Amino acid sequence: MMRELDTNVTSKGLTVVEEDFFEKSYKAELACNRVQLCKNEIEKFQRYNAPDYPEEWKPQRLDKKIKWWEQKLKKAEVQDKYNADKLQRENEAAEENQITAKELEDAQTILEKHSHIGKGPRKHNSLLNNFIDNFDKEIFKNRKKVPSAKALESEMKKYLRNNLEKHSFVIEVVDKDDCIKWRDDKGNIKSSLWGEPMRARITRIRKKREKT
């Protein structure tokens, strides 16, 4: 039965047994080593073609065996390039993810810091005044020039609009009358105008801070 099988030739010009053996050898090797395996097999069979090598010692279907391994070599090289490109993409993605993670971590730190504005030790009888005082010190602490009350008002309004859910005492940042609505310690609803009244409030808070 084995002899009959050996005589069956595949489309590659090898016997079924030969091609099956080569295929198993190829698949048994790690993908990263297959290029070298093919080169070694090609070199091994090419040695039989040396001019001084006895003809009767040459294996049958030598050219077919070399061609089979050359085809596998091309396949392995394509796979190697794909794996190398994939690894490079993964490394680039990993580096990008690290940068993104660092940016997110920095942003989260800032947000967490800002989320505590107004929640620190109370210095004012008003929750709103306490928030303004802390916000003023926190958001502009690294600036050499003290911002105007108008600039602080603008930054505070923008911040509260984007982070309203973090400050439960604030009900509405800007209502129809251009006021900020908020609750005091007892839950009573208060309303304060933006514009000049808010800037006057900021100025009073700053003066009080300078005296303490």
Z-matrix of the N, CA and C atoms (Angstrom, degrees):
N
C 1 1.464
C 2 1.523 1 110.92
N 3 1.355 2 117.81 1 -43.26
C 4 1.453 3 122.63 2 179.56
C 5 1.519 4 110.58 3 -64.23
N 6 1.331 5 117.90 4 -38.96
C 7 1.459 6 121.08 5 -179.63
C 8 1.517 7 110.38 6 -63.88
N 9 1.326 8 116.53 7 -38.92
C 10 1.460 9 121.28 8 -179.96
C 11 1.535 10 109.67 9 -66.94
N 12 1.342 11 116.18 10 -38.05
C 13 1.450 12 121.07 11 -179.90
C 14 1.517 13 110.82 12 -66.68
N 15 1.354 14 116.63 13 -38.52
C 16 1.451 15 121.65 14 -179.45
C 17 1.514 16 112.56 15 -63.28
N 18 1.284 17 117.51 16 -26.92
C 19 1.461 18 120.61 17 -177.26
C 20 1.519 19 112.01 18 -84.48
N 21 1.343 20 117.50 19 -11.62
C 22 1.460 21 120.06 20 177.81
C 23 1.524 22 109.31 21 -76.14
N 24 1.326 23 115.86 22 123.91
C 25 1.466 24 120.92 23 -176.61
C 26 1.522 25 109.33 24 -103.70
N 27 1.342 26 116.08 25 134.43
C 28 1.458 27 121.22 26 -179.99
C 29 1.529 28 110.07 27 -85.34
N 30 1.333 29 116.50 28 179.27
C 31 1.468 30 121.79 29 179.08
C 32 1.526 31 112.32 30 -65.55
N 33 1.307 32 116.06 31 -17.72
C 34 1.469 33 120.85 32 178.93
C 35 1.526 34 111.88 33 -85.60
N 36 1.321 35 116.61 34 -3.90
C 37 1.463 36 120.00 35 -179.59
C 38 1.504 37 113.95 36 85.98
N 39 1.350 38 117.66 37 9.63
C 40 1.458 39 122.63 38 178.03
C 41 1.519 40 108.99 39 -108.75
N 42 1.329 41 116.22 40 163.12
C 43 1.459 42 118.57 41 173.80
C 44 1.522 43 108.36 42 -74.46
N 45 1.322 44 115.96 43 161.73
C 46 1.463 45 120.79 44 179.26
C 47 1.518 46 110.74 45 -58.27
N 48 1.301 47 116.78 46 -41.82
C 49 1.468 48 121.56 47 -179.24
C 50 1.518 49 110.85 48 -64.84
N 51 1.342 50 116.89 49 -43.94
C 52 1.464 51 120.83 50 -179.42
C 53 1.529 52 111.13 51 -62.38
N 54 1.325 53 115.25 52 -49.43
C 55 1.466 54 118.23 53 -177.39
C 56 1.527 55 111.21 54 -66.30
N 57 1.311 56 117.05 55 -37.34
C 58 1.464 57 120.81 56 178.34
C 59 1.527 58 110.62 57 -63.77
N 60 1.333 59 115.85 58 -40.64
C 61 1.465 60 120.40 59 179.23
C 62 1.525 61 110.67 60 -65.70
N 63 1.345 62 116.74 61 -44.90
C 64 1.467 63 120.41 62 178.99
C 65 1.531 64 111.09 63 -62.42
N 66 1.331 65 114.88 64 -43.54
C 67 1.465 66 120.08 65 -177.88
C 68 1.527 67 111.15 66 -62.45
N 69 1.324 68 116.14 67 -42.80
C 70 1.462 69 120.09 68 178.75
C 71 1.530 70 111.38 69 -64.93
N 72 1.335 71 116.03 70 -38.69
C 73 1.471 72 120.25 71 178.17
C 74 1.527 73 110.80 72 -63.29
N 75 1.333 74 115.17 73 -41.22
C 76 1.462 75 121.13 74 -179.40
C 77 1.533 76 110.87 75 -65.78
N 78 1.324 77 117.18 76 -47.46
C 79 1.459 78 121.33 77 -176.79
C 80 1.531 79 112.84 78 -71.75
N 81 1.329 80 115.81 79 -26.48
C 82 1.469 81 119.48 80 -179.69
C 83 1.527 82 111.86 81 -72.29
N 84 1.332 83 116.51 82 -20.34
C 85 1.459 84 120.54 83 -178.64
C 86 1.527 85 109.91 84 -82.54
N 87 1.320 86 116.23 85 146.33
C 88 1.460 87 120.08 86 175.70
C 89 1.528 88 109.54 87 -62.29
N 90 1.330 89 115.82 88 146.95
C 91 1.463 90 120.33 89 -176.96
C 92 1.524 91 111.63 90 -56.25
N 93 1.325 92 116.76 91 -36.89
C 94 1.460 93 120.04 92 -177.84
C 95 1.528 94 112.72 93 -72.04
N 96 1.344 95 117.55 94 -13.98
C 97 1.476 96 121.19 95 -178.25
C 98 1.529 97 113.46 96 -106.97
N 99 1.337 98 116.94 97 -0.73
C 100 1.462 99 119.52 98 -172.76
C 101 1.524 100 113.08 99 -69.95
N 102 1.303 101 117.97 100 -33.12
C 103 1.471 102 120.48 101 177.51
C 104 1.522 103 109.96 102 -60.48
N 105 1.318 104 116.06 103 -46.58
C 106 1.461 105 119.90 104 -179.35
C 107 1.527 106 111.41 105 -67.42
N 108 1.336 107 116.82 106 -37.31
C 109 1.465 108 120.37 107 176.77
C 110 1.516 109 110.77 108 -58.97
N 111 1.335 110 117.52 109 -46.96
C 112 1.469 111 121.77 110 -179.82
C 113 1.525 112 110.90 111 -62.16
N 114 1.315 113 116.30 112 -43.42
C 115 1.471 114 120.00 113 179.48
C 116 1.527 115 111.05 114 -62.18
N 117 1.334 116 115.30 115 -40.76
C 118 1.468 117 119.19 116 179.24
C 119 1.521 118 111.47 117 -64.33
N 120 1.347 119 117.04 118 -41.83
C 121 1.469 120 120.84 119 -179.88
C 122 1.527 121 111.29 120 -67.26
N 123 1.326 122 116.40 121 -40.83
C 124 1.468 123 120.48 122 178.18
C 125 1.529 124 110.32 123 -62.37
N 126 1.334 125 115.22 124 -46.34
C 127 1.470 126 119.77 125 179.54
C 128 1.521 127 111.03 126 -62.08
N 129 1.332 128 116.27 127 -39.41
C 130 1.468 129 120.56 128 -179.92
C 131 1.531 130 111.18 129 -61.86
N 132 1.329 131 116.63 130 -46.79
C 133 1.465 132 119.55 131 -179.00
C 134 1.526 133 112.25 132 -73.42
N 135 1.321 134 117.61 133 -29.95
C 136 1.462 135 119.91 134 179.66
C 137 1.526 136 112.07 135 -68.82
N 138 1.328 137 116.45 136 -24.91
C 139 1.478 138 118.88 137 178.21
C 140 1.528 139 111.49 138 -62.84
N 141 1.329 140 115.89 139 -26.63
C 142 1.471 141 119.01 140 178.34
C 143 1.531 142 111.81 141 -68.41
N 144 1.328 143 116.28 142 -16.48
C 145 1.455 144 119.71 143 -178.85
C 146 1.523 145 113.16 144 -89.82
N 147 1.326 146 115.93 145 3.85
C 148 1.458 147 118.83 146 178.24
C 149 1.533 148 109.58 147 -59.85
N 150 1.356 149 118.32 148 141.34
C 151 1.475 150 122.13 149 -176.17
C 152 1.527 151 114.05 150 -56.15
N 153 1.324 152 116.73 151 -33.06
C 154 1.463 153 119.64 152 -176.45
C 155 1.525 154 112.94 153 -91.69
N 156 1.365 155 116.48 154 5.41
C 157 1.464 156 118.50 155 -178.18
C 158 1.530 157 109.52 156 -83.90
N 159 1.322 158 117.50 157 128.86
C 160 1.485 159 120.25 158 -176.72
C 161 1.533 160 111.15 159 -58.67
N 162 1.299 161 115.91 160 132.75
C 163 1.458 162 121.58 161 -177.20
C 164 1.520 163 111.80 162 -61.64
N 165 1.331 164 116.05 163 -37.93
C 166 1.458 165 119.47 164 -176.15
C 167 1.533 166 112.57 165 -70.35
N 168 1.310 167 116.68 166 -14.72
C 169 1.464 168 119.47 167 179.35
C 170 1.539 169 113.58 168 -91.72
N 171 1.300 170 115.19 169 -9.42
C 172 1.462 171 118.79 170 -177.83
C 173 1.527 172 110.29 171 -70.29
N 174 1.321 173 117.99 172 138.07
C 175 1.475 174 120.56 173 179.49
C 176 1.532 175 110.52 174 -69.51
N 177 1.302 176 115.84 175 152.44
C 178 1.459 177 120.45 176 177.62
C 179 1.538 178 110.50 177 -66.04
N 180 1.340 179 114.07 178 151.76
C 181 1.451 180 122.03 179 177.67
C 182 1.534 181 112.04 180 53.79
N 183 1.313 182 116.05 181 41.02
C 184 1.465 183 121.86 182 -176.57
C 185 1.531 184 111.45 183 -60.55
N 186 1.322 185 116.72 184 -46.16
C 187 1.465 186 119.40 185 -178.49
C 188 1.530 187 111.43 186 -64.64
N 189 1.346 188 116.24 187 -34.29
C 190 1.465 189 120.33 188 178.62
C 191 1.520 190 111.23 189 -67.97
N 192 1.326 191 115.78 190 -37.45
C 193 1.463 192 119.97 191 179.88
C 194 1.529 193 110.91 192 -68.59
N 195 1.327 194 115.60 193 -40.49
C 196 1.471 195 118.75 194 177.48
C 197 1.529 196 110.10 195 -64.07
N 198 1.334 197 116.29 196 -43.62
C 199 1.463 198 120.75 197 -179.64
C 200 1.536 199 110.69 198 -63.06
N 201 1.348 200 116.48 199 -38.69
C 202 1.474 201 119.90 200 -179.73
C 203 1.523 202 110.26 201 -60.81
N 204 1.322 203 116.37 202 -45.47
C 205 1.464 204 120.24 203 -178.96
C 206 1.529 205 111.55 204 -72.08
N 207 1.334 206 117.73 205 -31.41
C 208 1.466 207 120.08 206 176.38
C 209 1.533 208 110.74 207 -64.48
N 210 1.336 209 115.96 208 -39.10
C 211 1.464 210 119.66 209 177.35
C 212 1.529 211 111.27 210 -65.64
N 213 1.331 212 115.17 211 -40.90
C 214 1.462 213 119.25 212 177.60
C 215 1.530 214 111.18 213 -66.04
N 216 1.347 215 115.65 214 -33.35
C 217 1.461 216 119.73 215 178.81
C 218 1.529 217 110.76 216 -62.87
N 219 1.329 218 115.95 217 -43.40
C 220 1.465 219 120.10 218 178.34
C 221 1.539 220 110.48 219 -60.99
N 222 1.324 221 115.47 220 -43.38
C 223 1.463 222 120.59 221 179.19
C 224 1.537 223 111.00 222 -62.37
N 225 1.332 224 116.12 223 -43.21
C 226 1.465 225 120.84 224 -178.93
C 227 1.525 226 110.98 225 -66.32
N 228 1.351 227 117.07 226 -37.69
C 229 1.462 228 120.49 227 179.79
C 230 1.530 229 110.99 228 -67.43
N 231 1.331 230 116.66 229 -39.02
C 232 1.468 231 120.62 230 176.39
C 233 1.528 232 109.87 231 -61.82
N 234 1.328 233 116.10 232 -44.84
C 235 1.457 234 121.07 233 179.83
C 236 1.526 235 111.10 234 -64.82
N 237 1.328 236 116.32 235 -38.23
C 238 1.456 237 121.17 236 178.05
C 239 1.530 238 111.17 237 -61.47
N 240 1.337 239 115.53 238 -44.29
C 241 1.466 240 120.06 239 179.56
C 242 1.524 241 110.57 240 -64.76
N 243 1.330 242 115.23 241 -42.07
C 244 1.469 243 119.45 242 178.72
C 245 1.534 244 110.08 243 -61.13
N 246 1.342 245 116.31 244 -44.68
C 247 1.464 246 120.51 245 -179.92
C 248 1.523 247 111.67 246 -63.48
N 249 1.371 248 115.34 247 -39.33
C 250 1.460 249 119.69 248 179.46
C 251 1.519 250 110.82 249 -66.06
N 252 1.340 251 116.35 250 -43.50
C 253 1.470 252 120.50 251 178.62
C 254 1.524 253 110.74 252 -64.28
N 255 1.339 254 115.40 253 -40.50
C 256 1.464 255 120.34 254 179.82
C 257 1.523 256 110.44 255 -63.97
N 258 1.345 257 116.11 256 -42.59
C 259 1.462 258 120.32 257 179.05
C 260 1.518 259 110.84 258 -63.32
N 261 1.342 260 116.09 259 -40.79
C 262 1.454 261 119.69 260 178.65
C 263 1.528 262 111.11 261 -63.20
N 264 1.346 263 115.40 262 -43.48
C 265 1.467 264 119.27 263 178.53
C 266 1.523 265 110.83 264 -62.23
N 267 1.338 266 116.24 265 -40.89
C 268 1.466 267 120.25 266 179.70
C 269 1.525 268 111.01 267 -65.40
N 270 1.356 269 116.03 268 -39.87
C 271 1.460 270 119.54 269 178.69
C 272 1.523 271 111.18 270 -65.73
N 273 1.351 272 115.72 271 -42.00
C 274 1.463 273 120.03 272 178.48
C 275 1.522 274 110.47 273 -64.07
N 276 1.352 275 115.35 274 -40.90
C 277 1.470 276 119.71 275 179.05
C 278 1.528 277 110.41 276 -64.92
N 279 1.351 278 115.30 277 -38.94
C 280 1.466 279 119.52 278 179.92
C 281 1.528 280 110.52 279 -64.74
N 282 1.353 281 116.33 280 -41.94
C 283 1.456 282 120.33 281 178.23
C 284 1.527 283 110.60 282 -64.08
N 285 1.344 284 115.59 283 -42.51
C 286 1.460 285 120.15 284 179.35
C 287 1.528 286 110.54 285 -64.51
N 288 1.345 287 115.63 286 -39.03
C 289 1.465 288 119.79 287 178.82
C 290 1.525 289 111.15 288 -64.89
N 291 1.345 290 115.66 289 -36.90
C 292 1.459 291 119.49 290 178.60
C 293 1.526 292 110.95 291 -64.87
N 294 1.358 293 115.32 292 -41.51
C 295 1.463 294 120.00 293 178.64
C 296 1.526 295 110.11 294 -64.22
N 297 1.361 296 114.54 295 -45.69
C 298 1.462 297 119.55 296 179.69
C 299 1.523 298 110.91 297 -61.91
N 300 1.343 299 115.57 298 -42.79
C 301 1.463 300 120.00 299 179.97
C 302 1.529 301 110.87 300 -62.01
N 303 1.354 302 115.75 301 -39.58
C 304 1.470 303 119.74 302 178.89
C 305 1.524 304 109.95 303 -65.84
N 306 1.344 305 116.22 304 -42.84
C 307 1.459 306 119.56 305 178.62
C 308 1.523 307 111.20 306 -62.29
N 309 1.347 308 115.74 307 -42.05
C 310 1.460 309 119.89 308 178.97
C 311 1.527 310 111.23 309 -65.63
N 312 1.338 311 114.48 310 -39.19
C 313 1.466 312 119.16 311 179.43
C 314 1.528 313 110.46 312 -63.73
N 315 1.355 314 115.33 313 -43.40
C 316 1.465 315 119.08 314 178.48
C 317 1.520 316 110.96 315 -63.94
N 318 1.347 317 114.74 316 -42.94
C 319 1.466 318 119.14 317 -179.37
C 320 1.521 319 110.68 318 -64.14
N 321 1.347 320 115.77 319 -40.43
C 322 1.464 321 120.22 320 180.00
C 323 1.520 322 111.32 321 -63.72
N 324 1.342 323 115.38 322 -38.94
C 325 1.463 324 119.89 323 178.85
C 326 1.526 325 110.71 324 -61.62
N 327 1.344 326 114.83 325 -43.37
C 328 1.464 327 119.32 326 179.46
C 329 1.518 328 110.97 327 -64.87
N 330 1.358 329 115.59 328 -44.57
C 331 1.462 330 119.80 329 -179.39
C 332 1.520 331 111.52 330 -63.00
N 333 1.348 332 115.24 331 -41.60
C 334 1.465 333 118.70 332 179.43
C 335 1.525 334 110.81 333 -64.59
N 336 1.328 335 114.24 334 -37.29
C 337 1.460 336 118.29 335 179.00
C 338 1.518 337 110.15 336 -65.57
N 339 1.338 338 114.92 337 -44.59
C 340 1.464 339 119.23 338 -179.59
C 341 1.518 340 112.04 339 -68.97
N 342 1.329 341 116.47 340 -28.27
C 343 1.467 342 119.00 341 -178.42
C 344 1.527 343 111.56 342 -67.66
N 345 1.335 344 116.05 343 -16.59
C 346 1.464 345 119.24 344 179.70
C 347 1.524 346 112.20 345 -94.15
N 348 1.349 347 115.63 346 -1.66
C 349 1.454 348 117.93 347 177.96
C 350 1.518 349 108.89 348 -62.71
N 351 1.297 350 117.02 349 128.58
C 352 1.461 351 120.22 350 -179.33
C 353 1.512 352 112.93 351 91.42
N 354 1.362 353 116.95 352 -4.82
C 355 1.459 354 119.45 353 -178.28
C 356 1.529 355 112.18 354 -110.18
N 357 1.329 356 115.47 355 2.72
C 358 1.452 357 119.13 356 -178.52
C 359 1.519 358 111.50 357 -79.28
N 360 1.337 359 116.91 358 -169.18
C 361 1.457 360 120.18 359 179.20
C 362 1.526 361 110.48 360 -57.53
N 363 1.315 362 116.54 361 136.52
C 364 1.463 363 121.34 362 -177.22
C 365 1.525 364 110.59 363 -75.32
N 366 1.336 365 115.05 364 130.41
C 367 1.459 366 120.97 365 174.78
C 368 1.525 367 110.78 366 -115.99
N 369 1.340 368 116.22 367 -13.06
C 370 1.459 369 121.09 368 -176.42
C 371 1.519 370 109.68 369 -125.73
N 372 1.314 371 115.19 370 155.81
C 373 1.461 372 119.65 371 176.72
C 374 1.518 373 112.17 372 -73.14
N 375 1.317 374 115.79 373 -20.87
C 376 1.465 375 121.67 374 -178.35
C 377 1.520 376 110.63 375 -101.56
N 378 1.348 377 116.57 376 132.30
C 379 1.472 378 120.68 377 175.51
C 380 1.521 379 111.11 378 -60.89
N 381 1.329 380 116.32 379 -38.44
C 382 1.459 381 119.76 380 179.95
C 383 1.522 382 110.98 381 -65.52
N 384 1.328 383 116.84 382 -44.15
C 385 1.467 384 120.16 383 179.20
C 386 1.527 385 111.33 384 -63.66
N 387 1.319 386 115.50 385 -38.40
C 388 1.459 387 119.83 386 179.04
C 389 1.536 388 110.22 387 -64.04
N 390 1.339 389 115.41 388 -41.76
C 391 1.462 390 120.25 389 177.45
C 392 1.527 391 110.68 390 -62.14
N 393 1.340 392 116.54 391 -47.32
C 394 1.464 393 120.73 392 -178.59
C 395 1.523 394 110.87 393 -59.66
N 396 1.327 395 117.18 394 -43.48
C 397 1.467 396 122.04 395 -179.46
C 398 1.527 397 110.81 396 -60.39
N 399 1.325 398 116.08 397 -50.29
C 400 1.468 399 120.32 398 -179.55
C 401 1.531 400 111.95 399 -65.05
N 402 1.332 401 115.78 400 -41.12
C 403 1.467 402 120.39 401 179.37
C 404 1.521 403 110.32 402 -62.56
N 405 1.295 404 117.01 403 -43.59
C 406 1.465 405 122.72 404 179.81
C 407 1.522 406 110.89 405 -58.83
N 408 1.327 407 116.63 406 -46.67
C 409 1.470 408 120.97 407 -178.89
C 410 1.526 409 111.93 408 -69.42
N 411 1.343 410 116.69 409 -38.72
C 412 1.458 411 121.11 410 -173.37
C 413 1.528 412 113.43 411 -75.78
N 414 1.321 413 116.39 412 -50.15
C 415 1.459 414 119.22 413 -169.93
C 416 1.528 415 112.92 414 -77.13
N 417 1.314 416 117.24 415 -21.52
C 418 1.463 417 119.28 416 -178.82
C 419 1.534 418 112.78 417 -116.29
N 420 1.324 419 117.68 418 15.82
C 421 1.464 420 119.50 419 -172.60
C 422 1.528 421 113.37 420 -67.65
N 423 1.363 422 117.59 421 -25.46
C 424 1.465 423 120.27 422 -178.08
C 425 1.530 424 112.71 423 -95.86
N 426 1.328 425 117.78 424 6.98
C 427 1.456 426 121.16 425 179.43
C 428 1.525 427 110.02 426 -96.56
N 429 1.337 428 114.68 427 136.29
C 430 1.462 429 119.06 428 -177.50
C 431 1.525 430 111.47 429 -69.07
N 432 1.318 431 116.31 430 -39.13
C 433 1.463 432 120.51 431 -177.90
C 434 1.516 433 110.31 432 -97.26
N 435 1.312 434 116.31 433 130.05
C 436 1.466 435 120.91 434 178.21
C 437 1.526 436 108.71 435 -69.10
N 438 1.319 437 118.15 436 125.57
C 439 1.466 438 120.46 437 -178.55
C 440 1.521 439 111.60 438 -71.12
N 441 1.292 440 114.82 439 155.84
C 442 1.467 441 119.58 440 178.33
C 443 1.522 442 109.71 441 -68.96
N 444 1.329 443 115.29 442 163.30
C 445 1.465 444 119.92 443 176.94
C 446 1.528 445 110.25 444 -61.62
N 447 1.326 446 116.67 445 -33.50
C 448 1.470 447 121.05 446 178.78
C 449 1.523 448 110.79 447 -65.89
N 450 1.336 449 116.64 448 -42.52
C 451 1.469 450 120.68 449 179.35
C 452 1.533 451 110.68 450 -65.33
N 453 1.329 452 115.99 451 -40.95
C 454 1.464 453 119.60 452 178.71
C 455 1.524 454 110.68 453 -64.48
N 456 1.322 455 117.11 454 -42.08
C 457 1.460 456 120.91 455 178.69
C 458 1.528 457 110.60 456 -58.67
N 459 1.325 458 116.51 457 -44.54
C 460 1.471 459 120.65 458 -179.04
C 461 1.529 460 111.31 459 -62.68
N 462 1.337 461 116.36 460 -44.90
C 463 1.472 462 120.62 461 179.94
C 464 1.527 463 111.03 462 -65.64
N 465 1.319 464 116.36 463 -40.43
C 466 1.465 465 121.16 464 -178.53
C 467 1.527 466 110.95 465 -65.90
N 468 1.325 467 116.75 466 -42.11
C 469 1.464 468 121.13 467 179.69
C 470 1.537 469 109.58 468 -63.11
N 471 1.321 470 116.12 469 -44.73
C 472 1.471 471 120.34 470 179.87
C 473 1.526 472 111.06 471 -64.12
N 474 1.330 473 116.21 472 -42.66
C 475 1.468 474 120.38 473 -179.85
C 476 1.534 475 111.24 474 -62.43
N 477 1.330 476 116.91 475 -46.35
C 478 1.458 477 120.30 476 -177.90
C 479 1.526 478 112.28 477 -65.49
N 480 1.316 479 116.85 478 -35.49
C 481 1.464 480 120.00 479 177.04
C 482 1.523 481 111.03 480 -61.82
N 483 1.319 482 116.67 481 -37.72
C 484 1.470 483 121.11 482 -177.39
C 485 1.524 484 113.66 483 -86.76
N 486 1.331 485 117.38 484 -14.64
C 487 1.473 486 120.45 485 -175.46
C 488 1.523 487 111.92 486 -134.40
N 489 1.313 488 116.74 487 33.22
C 490 1.462 489 121.09 488 -175.81
C 491 1.530 490 112.41 489 -57.80
N 492 1.354 491 116.12 490 -37.95
C 493 1.467 492 119.29 491 -175.29
C 494 1.531 493 112.60 492 -67.19
N 495 1.325 494 117.61 493 -15.26
C 496 1.463 495 120.47 494 -178.49
C 497 1.529 496 112.81 495 -85.86
N 498 1.313 497 116.50 496 -8.89
C 499 1.460 498 120.08 497 -176.68
C 500 1.520 499 108.56 498 -128.57
N 501 1.305 500 115.04 499 92.35
C 502 1.465 501 121.23 500 -171.37
C 503 1.517 502 113.68 501 -65.88
N 504 1.337 503 118.47 502 -21.66
C 505 1.457 504 119.59 503 -178.22
C 506 1.534 505 112.02 504 -74.59
N 507 1.356 506 116.81 505 -19.04
C 508 1.469 507 120.61 506 179.73
C 509 1.524 508 108.98 507 -85.81
N 510 1.320 509 116.96 508 125.39
C 511 1.468 510 121.85 509 179.93
C 512 1.525 511 110.73 510 -91.71
N 513 1.329 512 116.01 511 -48.31
C 514 1.461 513 121.39 512 -177.92
C 515 1.523 514 108.83 513 -146.96
N 516 1.318 515 116.88 514 130.57
C 517 1.470 516 119.35 515 -176.81
C 518 1.523 517 110.91 516 -72.87
N 519 1.336 518 116.60 517 -48.72
C 520 1.471 519 120.97 518 178.92
C 521 1.528 520 108.46 519 -135.56
N 522 1.319 521 116.66 520 114.75
C 523 1.465 522 119.26 521 177.59
C 524 1.536 523 109.72 522 -95.65
N 525 1.309 524 116.99 523 -170.22
C 526 1.468 525 120.94 524 -175.91
C 527 1.518 526 112.69 525 -65.63
N 528 1.333 527 116.95 526 -21.94
C 529 1.467 528 121.66 527 179.80
C 530 1.530 529 112.25 528 -97.14
N 531 1.342 530 116.01 529 12.72
C 532 1.470 531 121.73 530 -177.91
C 533 1.530 532 111.50 531 61.32
N 534 1.341 533 114.10 532 43.02
C 535 1.466 534 120.15 533 178.35
C 536 1.528 535 110.25 534 -117.29
N 537 1.322 536 115.69 535 157.45
C 538 1.461 537 121.51 536 168.88
C 539 1.523 538 107.02 537 -99.48
N 540 1.332 539 116.50 538 128.38
C 541 1.461 540 120.95 539 179.45
C 542 1.515 541 108.81 540 -103.80
N 543 1.337 542 116.21 541 135.57
C 544 1.449 543 120.27 542 -176.60
C 545 1.527 544 109.79 543 -152.11
N 546 1.325 545 115.47 544 165.66
C 547 1.471 546 121.45 545 179.85
C 548 1.522 547 109.76 546 -108.88
N 549 1.314 548 115.64 547 141.96
C 550 1.464 549 118.90 548 175.20
C 551 1.527 550 109.42 549 -86.33
N 552 1.323 551 116.60 550 -173.29
C 553 1.466 552 121.31 551 -177.59
C 554 1.526 553 112.98 552 -59.04
N 555 1.324 554 116.50 553 -30.67
C 556 1.460 555 120.74 554 -177.17
C 557 1.530 556 112.85 555 -90.69
N 558 1.337 557 116.73 556 1.22
C 559 1.460 558 120.06 557 178.64
C 560 1.507 559 113.98 558 90.14
N 561 1.335 560 116.74 559 3.54
C 562 1.460 561 120.45 560 178.86
C 563 1.527 562 110.21 561 -74.75
N 564 1.331 563 116.60 562 137.66
C 565 1.460 564 121.12 563 -179.00
C 566 1.524 565 110.00 564 -81.17
N 567 1.311 566 114.66 565 128.79
C 568 1.460 567 121.78 566 178.43
C 569 1.522 568 109.10 567 -117.00
N 570 1.327 569 115.23 568 160.01
C 571 1.456 570 120.16 569 179.51
C 572 1.517 571 109.42 570 -140.79
N 573 1.331 572 116.92 571 131.54
C 574 1.462 573 121.27 572 -179.29
C 575 1.519 574 109.65 573 -133.62
N 576 1.312 575 116.21 574 133.65
C 577 1.459 576 121.23 575 -179.39
C 578 1.525 577 112.28 576 -72.27
N 579 1.330 578 114.49 577 143.11
C 580 1.458 579 120.03 578 168.82
C 581 1.531 580 107.56 579 -78.64
N 582 1.307 581 116.77 580 -176.62
C 583 1.463 582 119.80 581 179.44
C 584 1.511 583 111.21 582 82.15
N 585 1.326 584 116.75 583 -144.82
C 586 1.465 585 121.59 584 -175.15
C 587 1.532 586 113.28 585 -58.52
N 588 1.346 587 119.65 586 -40.05
C 589 1.479 588 118.69 587 177.92
C 590 1.526 589 112.51 588 -60.47
N 591 1.336 590 116.85 589 -39.32
C 592 1.463 591 120.00 590 179.23
C 593 1.519 592 110.47 591 -69.22
N 594 1.321 593 117.30 592 -38.53
C 595 1.469 594 120.54 593 -179.82
C 596 1.524 595 110.87 594 -67.49
N 597 1.325 596 116.36 595 -35.18
C 598 1.471 597 120.42 596 175.89
C 599 1.526 598 109.90 597 -66.17
N 600 1.343 599 116.46 598 -38.72
C 601 1.467 600 121.23 599 177.39
C 602 1.528 601 110.00 600 -62.39
N 603 1.323 602 116.70 601 -44.84
C 604 1.471 603 121.82 602 179.30
C 605 1.521 604 110.33 603 -60.68
N 606 1.335 605 116.48 604 -44.06
C 607 1.467 606 120.66 605 179.97
C 608 1.522 607 111.22 606 -61.40
N 609 1.352 608 116.96 607 -42.00
C 610 1.472 609 120.62 608 178.49
C 611 1.523 610 111.02 609 -62.99
N 612 1.332 611 116.54 610 -41.37
C 613 1.474 612 121.11 611 -179.22
C 614 1.522 613 110.34 612 -63.66
N 615 1.334 614 115.64 613 -40.50
C 616 1.473 615 119.75 614 179.90
C 617 1.525 616 111.43 615 -66.47
N 618 1.303 617 116.31 616 -40.64
C 619 1.463 618 119.49 617 178.97
C 620 1.523 619 111.26 618 -64.30
N 621 1.309 620 115.65 619 -39.40
C 622 1.463 621 120.44 620 178.87
C 623 1.530 622 110.07 621 -64.50
N 624 1.333 623 115.69 622 -39.67
C 625 1.476 624 119.80 623 -179.90
C 626 1.526 625 110.94 624 -66.00
N 627 1.310 626 117.00 625 -36.58
C 628 1.465 627 120.72 626 -179.68
C 629 1.524 628 111.41 627 -66.34
N 630 1.324 629 115.90 628 -29.43
C 631 1.470 630 119.52 629 -178.12
C 632 1.535 631 112.97 630 -80.32
N 633 1.349 632 115.97 631 -19.69
C 634 1.466 633 118.35 632 -175.98
C 635 1.520 634 110.80 633 -93.46
